[in-house]
Amino acid sequence: LLDNKHTTDQAQLPWIGQVPVLGTLFRSASYLKSETDLVIIVTPRLVKPAVPGEKLSTPLDQRVAGNDIDFFL
C-alpha cells in the first residue's frame, strides 16, 4: 500500500499581504510532499502433517499468564 500526501500552505501579514505589488514581500508559501509505503513480510515455514484426532498445538499453548505485579514492573 502506498500513501501520498501533498500539503500547500500560504502565510501572510493581514492586509499588507493583500497589497498588489508589496504583498509578495510579506507573503510566504510552503509545499510538503510525503510518501509512506506499507510492506508486509511473510516467512514461510514447513510443518509436519497433522495426525487425525490429535490436538494441534499453537504458540499460545506455552504462554504463562502474567499477574498484576509483573504488569507494573
N, C-alpha and C positions, 0 to 999 in steps of 0.2 A: 504494500500500500504506500502511496505517495501523497503527502500533504503539502500544498503550496499556499503561501500567504504573501500577499502584496499589500503594503501599507504606505499611504501617502499622507503627509502631514504638512500643513502650512501655518506658520505663526507670523503675526504682525502686530504692531502697536495700534491701538484703537485710533481711528480717524486718520492718523498720519500714514498708515499703511495703505489707505484707500486713495491717497492723492495720486493723480495720474503719473507724474514724472518722478517725484520724490518718493513715492510709495515703495518703489523697488529697493530703495536703500534701507527701508525699515521693515522689510519682509524677508522671511526665510522659508525654505521648503526642504523637507527630508523625505527620502524614499527608503523603504526597507523591504527586502525580499528574503523569505526564508523557506527552506525545503526540509521536510522530515520524511525519512524512509523507515518503514517498519519491516524488519527482517525476521522471519521465523526459521529457526534452525532445528532440524529433526535428526536424531541419531537412531538409525535402525539397529535392532538387536535381534539375534536369533534365539529362539526359545525352544524348549523341548515340547513335543506334543502332549496334551493333557490325557491322562488315563480316565476313561469313562467312570463316573461315580466318585472320583477323587475331588476333594475340595481344592479350588485354586487359591493360591496364596497371593497376597498383594503387598506392596511395600508398607502399607498401613498396619498389617498384622504384627509387625515387630515394633510398633510405636509404643512408647511408655508415656502414660498420661502424666502431665505435669500437675503441680499443685500451686497454690497462691503464693507461697514463699519463692518458688523458682521463677514465677512470673515477674515479681518485683525486684529480684536480684539480678 
